Amino acid sequence: MEKTVSTLEDTAKTLKLLGDNTRLTIMGLLKDGECCVCEFVEVLQMSQPSISQHLRKLRDSGLVKEQRRGQWVFYSINDQHETYPVTRHVLEQIPDQKEKLKALEEAGLRIRCDL
């Protein structure tokens, strides 16, 4: 597999995006799998439009991918992005977000899409 080297400008843009607490938390939540917007709303206790703005920035930069399944849009980390190695390294340095998703699941608020 050919290693892609990101430019200094691309790396700076990625780090700037990850420098926001909300976007970094979103990426931390996505580190272990995909999530739906409504799950981010519950975990982060923020409005859907606010979460959508953050996701739009991450998606427009190519750091995350979206996939529509019925009425739900699921987001996941784009591990093919040229700055993914930097993103992965940053995410390895932050506290694990699994407990937030586990609490959401225990409250019956995790989205399960079986389409």
Backbone as a ProteinNet text record, in pm:
[ID]
protein_1_A
[PRIMARY]
MEKTVSTLEDTAKTLKLLGDNTRLTIMGLLKDGECCVCEFVEVLQMSQPSISQHLRKLRDSGLVKEQRRGQWVFYSINDQHETYPVTRHVLEQIPDQKEKLKALEEAGLRIRCDL
[TERTIARY]
84.6	0	88.6	61.8	141.2	106.5	206.5	185.3	165.7	59.5	31.7	85.8	160.9	214.8	131.5	80	-1.7	88	35.6	110.4	101.3	191.2	189.9	58.1	9.3	-117.2	-234.8	-240.4	-349	-343.4	-222.9	-206.9	-251.5	-214.7	-255.4	-407.3	-472.3	-619.3	-683.1	-628.8	-681.2	-666.1	-548.1	-525	-613.9	-639.6	-729.3	-871	-917.3	-1050.2	-1057.4	-952.3	-950.1	-924.3	-885.8	-860.5	-987.2	-1101.5	-1230.2	-1277.1	-1313.9	-1353.3	-1468.6	-1569	-1685	-1644.5	-1568.7	-1528.1	-1433.3	-1347.1	-1256.9	-1336.2	-1437.9	-1524	-1599.3	-1650.7	-1720.5	-1626.4	-1505.2	-1408.7	-1373.8	-1364.1	-1338.4	-1450.3	-1573.9	-1688.7	-1688	-1640.2	-1637.3	-1519.3	-1423.9	-1302.5	-1336.5	-1441.2	-1476.2	-1594.5	-1643	-1755.4	-1837.4	-1941.1	-2023.1	-2129.4	-2176.4	-2283	-2374.8	-2494.5	-2594.8	-2596	-2641	-2648.3	-2723	-2835.2	-2915.7	-2841	-2748.2	-2667.1	-2571.1	-2512.7	-2425.5	-2503.5	-2626.9	-2712.6	-2731.4	-2760.2	-2780.8	-2653.3	-2543.3	-2417.7	-2363.9	-2366.2	-2305.9	-2401.5	-2530.7	-2632.5	-2627.1	-2627	-2624.9	-2740	-2774.4	-2882.8	-2839.6	-2937.9	-2910.1	-2845	-2892.8	-2826	-2679.4	-2649.1	-2511.2	-2423.7	-2471.9	-2398.5	-2379.6	-2485	-2477.6	-2372.6	-2356.9	-2253.3	-2114.1	-2091.1	-1961.7	-1937.3	-2039	-2025.8	-2002.9	-2067.2	-2048.4	-1902.2	-1843	-1701.5	-1611.7	-1639.4	-1560.3	-1580	-1703.7	-1734.2	-1673.3	-1688.5	-1634.6	-1482.7	-1418	-1272.1	-1230.1	-1325.4	-1295.9	-1257.2	-1257.1	-1217.7	-1322.4	-1449.1	-1554.6	-1633.7	-1695.7	-1782.7	-1924.5	-2021.3	-2159.7	-2224.5	-2317.7	-2392.7	-2538	-2625.6	-2768.7	-2827.6	-2903.2	-2977.2	-3118.2	-3209	-3346.4	-3348.3	-3409.2	-3418.1	-3294.1	-3201.7	-3084.8	-2962.1	-2877.4	-2747.2	-2641.8	-2557.3	-2452	-2318.4	-2236.5	-2103.8	-1997.4	-1885.1	-1771	-1643	-1533.6	-1404.7	-1358.9	-1306.8	-1253.3	-1106.3	-1081.6	-944.1	-860.8	-919.1	-845.8	-797.7	-835.9	-796	-644.7	-583.7	-437.2	-382.2	-463.3	-414.2	-463.3	-518.8	-566.6	-458.9	-334	-233.2	-219.9	-228.8	-223.1	-347.9	-463.3	-590.5	-588.4	-545.8	-540	-448.8	-335.4	-241.9	-303.4	-371.3	-437.3	-543.2	-624.1	-732.5	-679.3	-559.8	-499.2	-457.9	-446.9	-400.5	-513.7	-638.2	-750.6	-818.3	-892.4	-965	-1063.9	-1080.1	-1172.6	-1314.8	-1392	-1529.9	-1632.6	-1586.1	-1677.1	-1783.3	-1746.7	-1842.6	-1963.8	-1941.4	-2052.9	-2150.1	-2096	-2182.4	-2249.5	-2178.7	-2236.9	-2354.6	-2338.6	-2447.4	-2566.6	-2540.4	-2647	-2721.7	-2646.3	-2707.6	-2791.7	-2739.1	-2812.5	-2940.9	-2941.2	-3062.3	-3158.3	-3119.7	-3205.8	-3207.8	-3102.7	-3099.6	-3001.8	-2938.5	-2850.3	-2936.3	-2900.1	-2974.3	-2927.3	-3020.8	-2990.3	-3064.4	-2989.8	-3048.1	-3024.6	-3127.6	-3115.7	-3180.6	-3162	-3222.6	-3146.2
-118	0	123.5	215.3	336.8	435.8	489.5	584.4	723.4	790.7	925.8	1023.3	1120.5	1222.3	1348.7	1401.3	1521.7	1644.9	1750.3	1875.4	1945	2037.4	2114.2	2190.9	2245.3	2320.3	2229.6	2108.8	2015.2	1972.4	1947.2	1908	2020.9	2144.7	2260.3	2275.1	2255	2263.1	2155.9	2035.2	1924.8	1955.8	2000.9	2031.9	2146.9	2242.8	2353.6	2300.4	2211.6	2152.2	2072.5	1997.3	1915.3	1998.6	2124	2213	2260.9	2234.7	2271	2155.8	2186.4	2083.1	1996.7	2058.4	1981.9	1889	1940.1	1855.3	1744.4	1775	1672	1563.4	1603.2	1505.7	1420.3	1482.9	1409	1305.6	1347.8	1254.9	1143.4	1177	1075	973.6	1020.7	930.1	840.6	895	818.2	722.1	738.7	656.3	507.6	469.3	328.4	285.2	372.2	334.7	453.7	427.3	535	580.1	703.6	760.8	845.1	864.8	948.3	1086	1187.6	1323.8	1326.1	1256.7	1260.8	1202.2	1110.2	1056.2	1162.4	1240.6	1350.3	1454.5	1482.1	1578.1	1533.3	1405.8	1352.3	1355.2	1306.6	1298.4	1436.4	1527.4	1659	1762	1726.3	1818.7	1952.5	1944.1	2062.3	2050	2160.5	2158	2084.3	2030.8	1958.8	2051.3	2177.2	2264.1	2291.1	2305.7	2329	2207.5	2088.6	1965.1	1951	1979.7	1967.1	2060.5	2180.3	2273.1	2213.7	2155.8	2094.2	1975.8	1893.3	1778.2	1822.5	1931.9	1983.8	2021.8	2088.7	2127	2004.2	1904.2	1780.8	1706.8	1705.3	1637	1712.7	1845.4	1924.9	1914.2	1894.9	1879.4	1739.1	1645.9	1508.2	1420.1	1476.4	1397.1	1292.8	1321.2	1222.9	1196.8	1079.6	1039.8	1031.2	1046.8	1027	923.8	851.2	750.2	757.7	774	781.8	641.6	612.4	485.6	519.5	517.5	557.4	702.8	729.2	867.6	910.6	819.4	848.9	875.9	966.5	990.1	953.3	858.5	811.4	866.8	901.4	957	860.3	857.9	775.2	848.3	808.9	869.2	818.8	909.9	874.9	835.7	706	660.8	662.3	710.2	726.1	869.4	960	1100.4	1112.3	1203.3	1214.8	1251.6	1315.9	1350.2	1251.8	1137.8	1040.8	997.8	976.3	938.4	1042.7	1169.1	1275.9	1269.4	1255.2	1247.8	1129.9	1014.2	894.8	917.9	979.6	1006	1100.7	1205.2	1298.2	1224.3	1142.9	1071.5	970.5	919.4	827.4	899	1032	1109.7	1161.7	1149	1203.6	1093.2	1131.8	1031.3	953.4	826.8	739.5	791.5	787.5	836.6	723.9	598.4	483.3	490.9	545.2	552.4	638.1	743.2	829.5	752.1	672.7	592.4	479.8	423.1	317.4	372.5	491.9	554.9	582.3	622.8	648.4	519.2	412	281.4	234.3	250.2	208.2	287.6	411.1	493.6	464.1	371	334.5	437.9	519.2	627.5	606.1	489.2	459	422.9	470.1	440	305.3	220.3	91.5	88.8	83.2	86.1	-48.9	-121.5	-254.8	-262.2	-157.1	-155.3	-243
0	0	0	-90.1	-103.8	6.2	71.8	179.6	120.4	161.5	116.5	219.4	173.5	262.3	243.2	353.3	344.2	339.6	282.6	277.5	412.9	435.5	558.5	572.4	460.9	462	499.5	440.8	472.4	618.7	668.2	808.3	900.9	867.5	948.7	950.5	834.9	828.8	916.4	909.6	990.3	1138.4	1177.9	1319.3	1366.3	1278.4	1313.8	1337.6	1250.3	1268.5	1398.4	1426.7	1548.2	1673.4	1655.6	1768.7	1837.3	1777	1837.3	1925.5	2049.6	2146.5	2095.2	2034.9	1986.7	1873.8	1776.5	1664	1709.3	1804.3	1855.8	1928.4	2003.4	2071.3	1969	1864.2	1758.4	1696.6	1664.6	1606	1704.1	1832.2	1933.8	1942.1	1926.3	1926.9	1802.8	1692	1567.2	1559.5	1648.3	1645	1648.1	1718.9	1734.9	1650.2	1562.5	1476.8	1435.4	1360.5	1307.6	1406.7	1386.5	1468.9	1381.3	1431.3	1366.5	1433.8	1362.3	1416.1	1549.3	1556.6	1678.4	1798.3	1773.5	1882.7	1934.5	1842.7	1884.8	1965.2	1922	1993.2	2138	2157.9	2292.8	2376.5	2319.2	2393.8	2428.6	2330.8	2350.7	2409.2	2416	2467.8	2395.5	2262.8	2176.3	2077	2013.3	1915.5	1789.4	1720.7	1595.9	1492.2	1474.5	1377.1	1411.4	1539.3	1580.9	1549.6	1583.3	1554.1	1403.3	1327.5	1181.8	1122.5	1179.1	1131.2	1151.7	1268.2	1295.2	1201.1	1181.8	1092.5	948.5	908	772.1	750.3	849.2	837.1	827	908.5	904.3	772.4	723.5	597.1	479	477.5	367.1	358.1	471.3	472.4	429.2	430	393.7	511.1	633.3	750.4	787.2	756.9	783.1	655.8	653.5	542.9	599	511.3	553.6	464.1	524.4	450.5	494.8	398.6	427.9	426.2	533.3	541.9	584.8	487.3	517.4	560.6	675.6	724.8	802.2	827.3	909.5	823.6	870.6	808.7	912.5	877.2	967	922.7	1020.3	993.8	1042.7	970.5	1010.1	969.1	1030.9	998	861.8	781.8	651	668	678.5	699.7	572.1	462.7	336.1	315	405.4	392.8	409	333.6	336.8	474.6	559.2	693.5	800.2	757.7	855.4	955.4	913.7	1014.2	1126.8	1092	1193.4	1280.2	1216.2	1289	1385.6	1337.4	1421.9	1542.2	1518.1	1627.9	1731.4	1685.1	1778	1858.8	1793.5	1862.1	1963.5	1939.5	2035.7	2164.2	2159.8	2274	2362.9	2317.2	2395	2475.6	2580.6	2659.3	2572.1	2602.6	2531.1	2546.9	2440.1	2440	2448.3	2462.3	2461.4	2570.5	2686.3	2797.5	2762.2	2684.1	2642.9	2554.6	2463.8	2377.1	2454.5	2551.4	2634.3	2714.6	2770.9	2846.5	2755.9	2633.3	2536.5	2505.8	2489.8	2461.9	2580.1	2700.8	2820.6	2839.5	2790	2798.1	2682.9	2594.5	2482.3	2371.8	2363.4	2265.8	2150.7	2144	2031.2	1911.4	1796.4	1673.8	1620.5	1594.1	1531.7	1398.1	1292.9	1159.3	1094.3	1072.3	1014.2	876.5	796.5	662.5	567
[MASK]
+++++++++++++++++++++++++++++++++++++++++++++++++++++++++++++++++++++++++++++++++++++++++++++++++++++++++++++++++++

